[in-house]
Amino acid sequence: MTIKWVKSDPLVMNGEPFCYGSRITVRQLLQERESGAGLTVLIKNHPELKTMGIAAAYAYAAADRARYAEFFDADGSLAGPGYTEAEAAGLPEQYRLPGVVVKP
């Protein structure tokens, strides 16, 4: 079975895209990241989230930049800390987006 990490349902969270297995929206994750929350903090605050799911949410935001424009810096990267190279080591290539998921 393939998990769809980000889902959108008009009957859940007013249609706002959310992370699989949680009621955390992509927008909420981006707000926390913009406030300085890295992967460790996000997982501590939301233990239902998975490393892959958070990366998928960031990739989802990158694919819909118009919707999430306020979370992108002028250089095109997502605001706030991303994954380190070590944290991103086990992610599939489609989630290892420089400046979006992986950010020094």
Contact map, one row per residue, 1 for C-alpha under 8 A:
11100000000000000000000000000000000000000000000000000000000000000000000000000000000000000000000000000000
11110000000000000000000000000000000000000000000000000000000000000000000000000000000000000000000000000000
11111000000000000001000000000000000000000000000000000000000000000000000000000000000000000000000000000000
01111110000000000001000000000000000000000000000000000000000000000000000000000000000000000000000000000000
00111110000000000011000000000000000000000000000000011001100000000000000000000000000000000000000000000000
00011111000000001111000001000000000000000000000000001001100100000000000000000000000000000000000000000000
00011111100000001111000000000000000000000000000000000000000000000000000000000000000000000000000000000000
00000111110100111100000000000000000000000000000000000000000000000000000000000000000000000000000000000000
00000011111111111000000000000000000000000000000000000000000000000000000000000000000000000000000000000000
00000001111111110000000000000000000000000000000000000000000000000000000000000000000000000000000000000000
00000000111111100000000000000000000000000000000000000000000000000000000000000000000000000000000000000000
00000001111111110000000000000000000000000000000000000000000000000000000000000000000000000000000000000000
00000000111111111100001010000000000000000000000000000000000000000000000000000000000000000000000000000000
00000000111111110000000000000000000000000000000000000000000000000000000000000000000000000000000000000000
00000001111111111000000000000000000000000000000000000000000000000000000000000000000000000000000000000000
00000001110111111100000011000000000000000000000000000000000000000000000000000000000000000000000000000000
00000111100010111110000011100000000000000000000000000000000000000000000000000000000000000000000000000000
00000111000010011111011111000000000000000000000000000000000000000000000000000000000000000000000000000000
00001110000000001111111111000000000000000000000010001100100000000000000000000000000000000000000000000000
00111110000000000111111000000000000000000000000010001000000000000000000000000000000000000000000000000000
00000000000000000011111000000000000000000000000110000000000000000000000000000000000000000000000000000000
00000000000000000111111100000000000000000000000110000000000000000000000000000000000000000000000000000000
00000000000010000111111110000000000000000000000000000000000000000000000000000000000000000000000000000000
00000000000000000110011111011000000000000000000000000000000000000000000000000000000000000000000000000000
00000000000010011110001111111000000000000000000000000000000000000000000000000000000000000000000000000000
00000100000000011110000111111100000000000000000000000000110010000000000000000000000000000000000000000000
00000000000000001000000011111110000000000000000000000000000000000001000000000000000000000000000000000000
00000000000000000000000111111111000000000000000000000000000000000000000000000000000000000000000000000000
00000000000000000000000111111111100000000100000000000100100000000000000000000000000000000000000000000000
00000000000000000000000001111111110000000000000000000000010000000000001000000000000000000000000000000000
00000000000000000000000000111111111000000000000000000000000000000000001000000000000000000000000000000000
00000000000000000000000000011111111110000100000000000000000000000000000000000000000000000000000000000000
00000000000000000000000000001111111111000000000000000000000000000000000000000011110000000000000000000000
00000000000000000000000000000111111110000000000000000000000000000000001000000111100000000000000000000000
00000000000000000000000000000011111110000000000000000000000000000000000000000001000000000000000000000000
00000000000000000000000000000001111111000000000000000000000000000000000000000001100000000000000000000000
00000000000000000000000000000001111111111100000000000000000000000000000000000001100000000000000000000000
00000000000000000000000000000000100111111100000000000000000000000000000000000001111000000000000000000000
00000000000000000000000000000000000011111110000000100000000000000000000000000000011000000000000000000000
00000000000000000000000000000000000011111111000000000000000000000000000000000000000000000000000000000000
00000000000000000000000000000000000011111111100000000000000000000000000000000000000000000000000000000000
00000000000000000000000000001001000011111111111000000000000000000000000000000000000000000000000000000000
00000000000000000000000000000000000000111111111111100000000000000000000000000000000000000000000000000000
00000000000000000000000000000000000000011111111000000000000000000000000000000000000000000000000000000000
00000000000000000000000000000000000000001111111000000000000000000000000000000000000000000000000000000000
00000000000000000000000000000000000000000111111110000000000000000000000000000000000000000000000000000000
00000000000000000000000000000000000000000111111111000000000000000000000000000000000000000000000000000000
00000000000000000000110000000000000000000010011111000000000000000000000000000000000000000000000000000000
00000000000000000011110000000000000000000010011111101100000000000000000000000000000000000000000000000000
00000000000000000000000000000000000000000010001111111100000000000000000000000000000000000000000000000000
00000000000000000000000000000000000000100010000011111110000000000000000000000000000000000000000000000000
00001000000000000000000000000000000000000000000001111111000000000000000000000000000000000010001000000000
00001100000000000011000000000000000000000000000011111111100000000000000000000000000000000000000000000000
00000000000000000010000000001000000000000000000011111111110000000000000000000000000000000000000000000000
00000000000000000000000000000000000000000000000000111111111000000000000000000000000000000000001100001000
00001100000000000000000000000000000000000000000000011111111100000000000000000000000000000000001000000000
00001100000000000010000001001000000000000000000000001111111110000000000000000000000000000000000000000000
00000000000000000000000001000100000000000000000000000111111111000000000000000000000000000000000000011000
00000000000000000000000000000000000000000000000000000011111111100000000000000000000000000000001010011000
00000100000000000000000000000000000000000000000000000001111111110000000000000000000000000000000000000000
00000000000000000000000001000000000000000000000000000000111111111011000000000000000000000000000000000000
00000000000000000000000000000000000000000000000000000000011111111001000000000000000000000000000000010000
00000000000000000000000000000000000000000000000000000000001111111000000000000000000000000000000000000000
00000000000000000000000000000000000000000000000000000000000111111111000000000000000000000000000000000000
00000000000000000000000000000000000000000000000000000000000011111111100100000000000000000000000000000000
00000000000000000000000000000000000000000000000000000000000000011111100000000000000000000000000000000000
00000000000000000000000000000000000000000000000000000000000010011111100000000000000000000000000000000000
00000000000000000000000000100000000000000000000000000000000011011111111100000000000000000000000000000000
00000000000000000000000000000000000000000000000000000000000000001111111100000000000000000000000000000000
00000000000000000000000000000000000000000000000000000000000000000001111110000000000000000000000000000000
00000000000000000000000000000110010000000000000000000000000000000001111110000110000000000000000000000000
00000000000000000000000000000000000000000000000000000000000000001001111111111110000000000000000000000000
00000000000000000000000000000000000000000000000000000000000000000000011111111110000000000000000000000000
00000000000000000000000000000000000000000000000000000000000000000000000111111000000000000000000000000000
00000000000000000000000000000000000000000000000000000000000000000000000111111000000000000000000000000000
00000000000000000000000000000000000000000000000000000000000000000000000111111100000000000000000000100000
00000000000000000000000000000000000000000000000000000000000000000000000111111110000000000000000001110000
00000000000000000000000000000000010000000000000000000000000000000000001110011111010000000000000000111000
00000000000000000000000000000000110000000000000000000000000000000000001110001111100000000000000000000000
00000000000000000000000000000000111111000000000000000000000000000000000000000111110000000000000000000000
00000000000000000000000000000000110111000000000000000000000000000000000000000011111000000000000000000011
00000000000000000000000000000000100001100000000000000000000000000000000000000101111100000000000000111111
00000000000000000000000000000000000001100000000000000000000000000000000000000000111111110000000000001111
00000000000000000000000000000000000000000000000000000000000000000000000000000000011111110000000000000111
00000000000000000000000000000000000000000000000000000000000000000000000000000000001111111000000000000111
00000000000000000000000000000000000000000000000000000000000000000000000000000000001111111000000000000000
00000000000000000000000000000000000000000000000000000000000000000000000000000000001111111100000000000000
00000000000000000000000000000000000000000000000000000000000000000000000000000000001111111110000100001100
00000000000000000000000000000000000000000000000000000000000000000000000000000000000011111110000000000000
00000000000000000000000000000000000000000000000000000000000000000000000000000000000000111111000000000000
00000000000000000000000000000000000000000000000000010000000000000000000000000000000000011111101100000000
00000000000000000000000000000000000000000000000000000000000000000000000000000000000000000111111100000000
00000000000000000000000000000000000000000000000000000000000000000000000000000000000000000011111110000000
00000000000000000000000000000000000000000000000000000000000000000000000000000000000000000001111110000000
00000000000000000000000000000000000000000000000000010011001000000000000000000000000000000011111110001000
00000000000000000000000000000000000000000000000000000010000000000000000000000000000000010011111111001100
00000000000000000000000000000000000000000000000000000000001000000000000000000000000000000000111111111100
00000000000000000000000000000000000000000000000000000000000000000000000000001000000000000000000111111110
00000000000000000000000000000000000000000000000000000000000000000000000000011100010000000000000011111110
00000000000000000000000000000000000000000000000000000000011001000000000000001100010000000000000011111110
00000000000000000000000000000000000000000000000000000010011000000000000000000100011000010000001111111110
00000000000000000000000000000000000000000000000000000000000000000000000000000000011110010000000111111111
00000000000000000000000000000000000000000000000000000000000000000000000000000000111110000000000001111111
00000000000000000000000000000000000000000000000000000000000000000000000000000000111110000000000000000111
